[in-house]
Amino acid sequence: MSSHLVAGRLGRLEFIAMVAALIAINAFAIDIMLPGLQQIGAGLGEPDPNRRQLVIPAYLFGFGVLQVVFGPLSDRFGRRGPLLFGLGIYCLAAVSAFLVSDFNSLVLLRFVQGAGAAASAVIATALVRDLFVGDAMARTMSLVFMVLMISPILAPALGQALLQVVQWRGLFLFMALLGICVTVWVSLRLPETLKPENRRPLSLRSVIEGFGIVFSNRIATGYILAVAMIFGALMGYLNSSQQVYVEHYGVGTWFPAYFAAGAAASALGGFANSRLVGHLGMRRLGDGALIAFMVAALLMAGLGLAGALPLPVFVALSIVIFFAFSMVMPNYGALALEPLGAVAGTAASTQGFLQMVLGAAIGTAIGQFFDGTAVPMAIGFLALGVIARLFVTIAGRRRGTDALPASPPLH
């Protein structure tokens, strides 16, 4: 593949930036709100701090469920049309949330906003699969992930800064403006990447057949479920981090800085992965990172239960966990999609659906167990790491029928 062009006039660096932007609007839609949860609850009359968290999983549930719709749509009609339609829904829901008057309506609009954003995530992944295979796909996803992780570094601090000059409604106006910018960029610069001969008919039979191909492939299913478990750990962190840092450790307005430390570790891990994956391979890097994830989670849980988890140690272990997370996700995600090039859109939507729905449910459960300490979150990390390892072990037991022929890279 040319190092300069990936499709038409779209250069490789611009393609990576665009795919990262498509995924990053979701990170901004989540992370920019974290400093404003208290203000949102107060403004809409919701006193329960654990219930205020629902604006996050509501978005993620909509984001996950609609991926099973946008995946088959993108396999039938191509990537551009469904992507632009979903981005439009995202922007309209953000504008509506700006005008909302009660908390339950906000939760519903967050579900709709996430539903529209589902197109950006599933189709962004399918775009990468259309153009890359193997280690090249993992390398590209690592670079996308590295750029993506800049958003959690910036988003909470940006949200905190916006709240100094506007009310919490301004956060949704910012999301709408960001979504509009990405929509215009995509409409002007992104060509269609799905070849006409690879389009699948849109019928109930073909959709069921596509999902059957995904779930009958043990390698793909095992890695998809492993990714969902690790993503659930991230969602648990997102749901609980503001309470852990502010209520337990008392960091106050420094919360965005501590949150950014984890995001910076993820960005560094993504960069390291992009440099190492060509030498060590996806599986070896992903397995090693998962072991590091579990060891750090074990130490965090053990020290927390012993009452010996001061803030510096918690931050240090969180950095290790986030560094490992950003190496597990792109490698296992690429391993899940690699044997499914014939149904890339459906495969990406299946991965996204399970990742988001299971991840959001797990993260919500971890958040609701918050007891004033970091222990429930740490135990959740450890349990999910062990379960992910079990799924990877199952996926690693190869059979000759597990792999479908991969599509060749675009030249």
Sequence and secondary structure as in RCSB ss.txt:
>XXXX:A:sequence
MSSHLVAGRLGRLEFIAMVAALIAINAFAIDIMLPGLQQIGAGLGEPDPNRRQLVIPAYLFGFGVLQVVFGPLSD
RFGRRGPLLFGLGIYCLAAVSAFLVSDFNSLVLLRFVQGAGAAASAVIATALVRDLFVGDAMARTMSLVFMVLMI
SPILAPALGQALLQVVQWRGLFLFMALLGICVTVWVSLRLPETLKPENRRPLSLRSVIEGFGIVFSNRIATGYIL
AVAMIFGALMGYLNSSQQVYVEHYGVGTWFPAYFAAGAAASALGGFANSRLVGHLGMRRLGDGALIAFMVAALLM
AGLGLAGALPLPVFVALSIVIFFAFSMVMPNYGALALEPLGAVAGTAASTQGFLQMVLGAAIGTAIGQFFDGTAV
PMAIGFLALGVIARLFVTIAGRRRGTDALPASPPLH
>XXXX:A:secstr
  SSEEETTEEHHHHHHHHHHHHHHHHHHHHTTGGGHHHHHHHTT   HHHHTTHHHHHHHHHHHTHHHHHHHHH
HH SHHHHHHHHHHHHHHHHHHHT  SHHHHHHHHHHHHHHHHHHHHHHHHHHHHH  HHHHHHHHHHHHHHHTH
HHHHHHHHHHHHHHHS THHHHHHHHHHHHHHHHHHHHH    S GGG    SHHHHHHHHHHHHT HHHHHHHH
HHHHHHHHHHHHHHHHHHIIIIIS  GGGHHHHHHHHHHHHHHHHHHHHHHHHHH HHHHHHHHHHHHHHHHHHH
HHHHHTT   HHHHHHHHHHHHHHHHHHHHHHHHHHHGGGGGGHHHHHHHHHHHHHHHHHHHHHHHHHT  SSSH
HHHHHHHHHHHHHHHHHHHHHS  TTS         
